[in-house]
Amino acid sequence: MSFLAFLIFGGSVGIISAYLYPKKRLKLKDLLPYGLAGAAISFLVSFFGQTLGLFTSGQILEWSSVLLLTILLVACLRALASK
């Protein structure tokens, strides 16, 4: 994935998963940290997956693993932030 894809895809997945988390709904201005966290998580998942040889850049496995792990980790961040 390219850097722009990390920002757009990871950020949008982070924002959507934080917004749809079943606890109290966040306002739009509160979603920015989750968008940045989603972009960072997508970069790390892609980097370590390629480094470990699990997939190459652009494969559907890379996109799906970024999607699933970003949703999971942003939901964990959202759960920890609500306490």
CNS distance restraints for C-alpha pairs under 8 A (distance, minus, plus):
assign (resid   1 and name CA) (resid   5 and name CA) 5.95 0.50 0.50
assign (resid   1 and name CA) (resid   6 and name CA) 6.80 0.50 0.50
assign (resid   1 and name CA) (resid  46 and name CA) 7.41 0.50 0.50
assign (resid   1 and name CA) (resid  57 and name CA) 5.66 0.50 0.50
assign (resid   1 and name CA) (resid  58 and name CA) 5.80 0.50 0.50
assign (resid   2 and name CA) (resid   6 and name CA) 6.48 0.50 0.50
assign (resid   3 and name CA) (resid   7 and name CA) 6.47 0.50 0.50
assign (resid   4 and name CA) (resid   8 and name CA) 6.13 0.50 0.50
assign (resid   5 and name CA) (resid   9 and name CA) 5.48 0.50 0.50
assign (resid   5 and name CA) (resid  10 and name CA) 7.41 0.50 0.50
assign (resid   6 and name CA) (resid  10 and name CA) 5.21 0.50 0.50
assign (resid   6 and name CA) (resid  11 and name CA) 7.26 0.50 0.50
assign (resid   6 and name CA) (resid  39 and name CA) 5.33 0.50 0.50
assign (resid   6 and name CA) (resid  40 and name CA) 7.61 0.50 0.50
assign (resid   6 and name CA) (resid  42 and name CA) 5.95 0.50 0.50
assign (resid   6 and name CA) (resid  43 and name CA) 5.86 0.50 0.50
assign (resid   7 and name CA) (resid  11 and name CA) 5.35 0.50 0.50
assign (resid   7 and name CA) (resid  12 and name CA) 7.98 0.50 0.50
assign (resid   7 and name CA) (resid  36 and name CA) 7.79 0.50 0.50
assign (resid   7 and name CA) (resid  39 and name CA) 4.99 0.50 0.50
assign (resid   8 and name CA) (resid  12 and name CA) 5.91 0.50 0.50
assign (resid   8 and name CA) (resid  39 and name CA) 7.45 0.50 0.50
assign (resid   9 and name CA) (resid  13 and name CA) 6.09 0.50 0.50
assign (resid   9 and name CA) (resid  39 and name CA) 7.30 0.50 0.50
assign (resid  10 and name CA) (resid  14 and name CA) 5.99 0.50 0.50
assign (resid  10 and name CA) (resid  35 and name CA) 7.16 0.50 0.50
assign (resid  10 and name CA) (resid  38 and name CA) 4.67 0.50 0.50
assign (resid  10 and name CA) (resid  39 and name CA) 4.14 0.50 0.50
assign (resid  10 and name CA) (resid  40 and name CA) 7.43 0.50 0.50
assign (resid  10 and name CA) (resid  41 and name CA) 7.23 0.50 0.50
assign (resid  10 and name CA) (resid  42 and name CA) 5.26 0.50 0.50
assign (resid  10 and name CA) (resid  43 and name CA) 7.91 0.50 0.50
assign (resid  10 and name CA) (resid  66 and name CA) 7.55 0.50 0.50
assign (resid  10 and name CA) (resid  67 and name CA) 7.55 0.50 0.50
assign (resid  10 and name CA) (resid  70 and name CA) 7.06 0.50 0.50
assign (resid  11 and name CA) (resid  15 and name CA) 6.15 0.50 0.50
assign (resid  11 and name CA) (resid  34 and name CA) 7.45 0.50 0.50
assign (resid  11 and name CA) (resid  35 and name CA) 4.06 0.50 0.50
assign (resid  11 and name CA) (resid  36 and name CA) 5.85 0.50 0.50
assign (resid  11 and name CA) (resid  37 and name CA) 7.30 0.50 0.50
assign (resid  11 and name CA) (resid  38 and name CA) 4.85 0.50 0.50
assign (resid  11 and name CA) (resid  39 and name CA) 4.68 0.50 0.50
assign (resid  12 and name CA) (resid  16 and name CA) 6.04 0.50 0.50
assign (resid  12 and name CA) (resid  35 and name CA) 6.27 0.50 0.50
assign (resid  12 and name CA) (resid  38 and name CA) 7.50 0.50 0.50
assign (resid  13 and name CA) (resid  17 and name CA) 5.97 0.50 0.50
assign (resid  13 and name CA) (resid  35 and name CA) 7.45 0.50 0.50
assign (resid  13 and name CA) (resid  38 and name CA) 6.49 0.50 0.50
assign (resid  13 and name CA) (resid  67 and name CA) 6.97 0.50 0.50
assign (resid  13 and name CA) (resid  70 and name CA) 6.94 0.50 0.50
assign (resid  13 and name CA) (resid  71 and name CA) 6.79 0.50 0.50
assign (resid  14 and name CA) (resid  18 and name CA) 6.08 0.50 0.50
assign (resid  14 and name CA) (resid  34 and name CA) 5.39 0.50 0.50
assign (resid  14 and name CA) (resid  35 and name CA) 4.79 0.50 0.50
assign (resid  14 and name CA) (resid  36 and name CA) 7.58 0.50 0.50
assign (resid  14 and name CA) (resid  37 and name CA) 6.79 0.50 0.50
assign (resid  14 and name CA) (resid  38 and name CA) 4.24 0.50 0.50
assign (resid  14 and name CA) (resid  39 and name CA) 7.32 0.50 0.50
assign (resid  14 and name CA) (resid  70 and name CA) 6.43 0.50 0.50
assign (resid  14 and name CA) (resid  71 and name CA) 6.54 0.50 0.50
assign (resid  14 and name CA) (resid  74 and name CA) 6.10 0.50 0.50
assign (resid  15 and name CA) (resid  19 and name CA) 6.03 0.50 0.50
assign (resid  15 and name CA) (resid  31 and name CA) 5.80 0.50 0.50
assign (resid  15 and name CA) (resid  32 and name CA) 7.31 0.50 0.50
assign (resid  15 and name CA) (resid  34 and name CA) 5.65 0.50 0.50
assign (resid  15 and name CA) (resid  35 and name CA) 4.89 0.50 0.50
assign (resid  15 and name CA) (resid  38 and name CA) 7.44 0.50 0.50
assign (resid  16 and name CA) (resid  20 and name CA) 6.07 0.50 0.50
assign (resid  17 and name CA) (resid  21 and name CA) 6.08 0.50 0.50
assign (resid  17 and name CA) (resid  71 and name CA) 5.67 0.50 0.50
assign (resid  17 and name CA) (resid  74 and name CA) 6.75 0.50 0.50
assign (resid  17 and name CA) (resid  75 and name CA) 6.70 0.50 0.50
assign (resid  18 and name CA) (resid  26 and name CA) 7.92 0.50 0.50
assign (resid  18 and name CA) (resid  31 and name CA) 7.12 0.50 0.50
assign (resid  18 and name CA) (resid  34 and name CA) 6.57 0.50 0.50
assign (resid  18 and name CA) (resid  74 and name CA) 6.35 0.50 0.50
assign (resid  18 and name CA) (resid  75 and name CA) 6.31 0.50 0.50
assign (resid  18 and name CA) (resid  78 and name CA) 6.48 0.50 0.50
assign (resid  19 and name CA) (resid  25 and name CA) 6.20 0.50 0.50
assign (resid  19 and name CA) (resid  26 and name CA) 6.20 0.50 0.50
assign (resid  19 and name CA) (resid  31 and name CA) 7.35 0.50 0.50
assign (resid  20 and name CA) (resid  25 and name CA) 7.51 0.50 0.50
assign (resid  21 and name CA) (resid  25 and name CA) 7.54 0.50 0.50
assign (resid  21 and name CA) (resid  75 and name CA) 6.65 0.50 0.50
assign (resid  21 and name CA) (resid  78 and name CA) 7.54 0.50 0.50
assign (resid  26 and name CA) (resid  30 and name CA) 6.07 0.50 0.50
assign (resid  26 and name CA) (resid  31 and name CA) 6.81 0.50 0.50
assign (resid  27 and name CA) (resid  31 and name CA) 6.86 0.50 0.50
assign (resid  28 and name CA) (resid  32 and name CA) 7.63 0.50 0.50
assign (resid  31 and name CA) (resid  35 and name CA) 6.35 0.50 0.50
assign (resid  32 and name CA) (resid  36 and name CA) 6.32 0.50 0.50
assign (resid  33 and name CA) (resid  37 and name CA) 6.05 0.50 0.50
assign (resid  34 and name CA) (resid  38 and name CA) 5.97 0.50 0.50
assign (resid  34 and name CA) (resid  74 and name CA) 6.74 0.50 0.50
assign (resid  35 and name CA) (resid  39 and name CA) 6.30 0.50 0.50
assign (resid  36 and name CA) (resid  40 and name CA) 6.22 0.50 0.50
assign (resid  37 and name CA) (resid  41 and name CA) 5.99 0.50 0.50
assign (resid  37 and name CA) (resid  74 and name CA) 7.27 0.50 0.50
assign (resid  38 and name CA) (resid  42 and name CA) 6.06 0.50 0.50
assign (resid  38 and name CA) (resid  70 and name CA) 5.78 0.50 0.50
assign (resid  38 and name CA) (resid  74 and name CA) 6.77 0.50 0.50
assign (resid  39 and name CA) (resid  43 and name CA) 6.27 0.50 0.50
assign (resid  40 and name CA) (resid  44 and name CA) 6.26 0.50 0.50
assign (resid  41 and name CA) (resid  45 and name CA) 6.07 0.50 0.50
assign (resid  41 and name CA) (resid  66 and name CA) 7.76 0.50 0.50
assign (resid  41 and name CA) (resid  69 and name CA) 7.79 0.50 0.50
assign (resid  41 and name CA) (resid  70 and name CA) 5.98 0.50 0.50
assign (resid  41 and name CA) (resid  73 and name CA) 7.86 0.50 0.50
assign (resid  42 and name CA) (resid  46 and name CA) 6.09 0.50 0.50
assign (resid  42 and name CA) (resid  66 and name CA) 5.26 0.50 0.50
assign (resid  42 and name CA) (resid  67 and name CA) 7.71 0.50 0.50
assign (resid  42 and name CA) (resid  69 and name CA) 7.93 0.50 0.50
assign (resid  42 and name CA) (resid  70 and name CA) 6.32 0.50 0.50
assign (resid  43 and name CA) (resid  47 and name CA) 5.97 0.50 0.50
assign (resid  44 and name CA) (resid  48 and name CA) 5.99 0.50 0.50
assign (resid  45 and name CA) (resid  49 and name CA) 5.86 0.50 0.50
assign (resid  45 and name CA) (resid  65 and name CA) 7.45 0.50 0.50
assign (resid  45 and name CA) (resid  66 and name CA) 6.00 0.50 0.50
assign (resid  45 and name CA) (resid  69 and name CA) 7.63 0.50 0.50
assign (resid  46 and name CA) (resid  50 and name CA) 6.10 0.50 0.50
assign (resid  46 and name CA) (resid  57 and name CA) 7.90 0.50 0.50
assign (resid  46 and name CA) (resid  62 and name CA) 6.39 0.50 0.50
assign (resid  46 and name CA) (resid  66 and name CA) 6.75 0.50 0.50
assign (resid  47 and name CA) (resid  51 and name CA) 6.07 0.50 0.50
assign (resid  48 and name CA) (resid  52 and name CA) 5.95 0.50 0.50
assign (resid  49 and name CA) (resid  53 and name CA) 6.16 0.50 0.50
assign (resid  49 and name CA) (resid  54 and name CA) 5.21 0.50 0.50
assign (resid  49 and name CA) (resid  55 and name CA) 6.15 0.50 0.50
assign (resid  49 and name CA) (resid  62 and name CA) 7.53 0.50 0.50
assign (resid  50 and name CA) (resid  54 and name CA) 5.98 0.50 0.50
assign (resid  50 and name CA) (resid  55 and name CA) 5.50 0.50 0.50
assign (resid  50 and name CA) (resid  56 and name CA) 5.63 0.50 0.50
assign (resid  50 and name CA) (resid  57 and name CA) 7.10 0.50 0.50
assign (resid  55 and name CA) (resid  59 and name CA) 6.70 0.50 0.50
assign (resid  55 and name CA) (resid  61 and name CA) 6.66 0.50 0.50
assign (resid  55 and name CA) (resid  62 and name CA) 6.26 0.50 0.50
assign (resid  56 and name CA) (resid  62 and name CA) 7.30 0.50 0.50
assign (resid  57 and name CA) (resid  62 and name CA) 6.97 0.50 0.50
assign (resid  58 and name CA) (resid  62 and name CA) 6.59 0.50 0.50
assign (resid  58 and name CA) (resid  63 and name CA) 7.33 0.50 0.50
assign (resid  59 and name CA) (resid  63 and name CA) 6.77 0.50 0.50
assign (resid  60 and name CA) (resid  64 and name CA) 6.06 0.50 0.50
assign (resid  61 and name CA) (resid  65 and name CA) 5.94 0.50 0.50
assign (resid  62 and name CA) (resid  66 and name CA) 6.08 0.50 0.50
assign (resid  63 and name CA) (resid  67 and name CA) 6.10 0.50 0.50
assign (resid  64 and name CA) (resid  68 and name CA) 6.12 0.50 0.50
assign (resid  65 and name CA) (resid  69 and name CA) 5.92 0.50 0.50
assign (resid  66 and name CA) (resid  70 and name CA) 5.81 0.50 0.50
assign (resid  67 and name CA) (resid  71 and name CA) 6.25 0.50 0.50
assign (resid  68 and name CA) (resid  72 and name CA) 6.19 0.50 0.50
assign (resid  69 and name CA) (resid  73 and name CA) 5.95 0.50 0.50
assign (resid  70 and name CA) (resid  74 and name CA) 5.90 0.50 0.50
assign (resid  71 and name CA) (resid  75 and name CA) 6.06 0.50 0.50
assign (resid  72 and name CA) (resid  76 and name CA) 6.31 0.50 0.50
assign (resid  73 and name CA) (resid  77 and name CA) 6.18 0.50 0.50
assign (resid  74 and name CA) (resid  78 and name CA) 6.06 0.50 0.50
assign (resid  75 and name CA) (resid  79 and name CA) 6.10 0.50 0.50
assign (resid  76 and name CA) (resid  80 and name CA) 6.18 0.50 0.50
assign (resid  77 and name CA) (resid  81 and name CA) 6.02 0.50 0.50
assign (resid  78 and name CA) (resid  82 and name CA) 6.30 0.50 0.50
assign (resid  79 and name CA) (resid  83 and name CA) 7.03 0.50 0.50
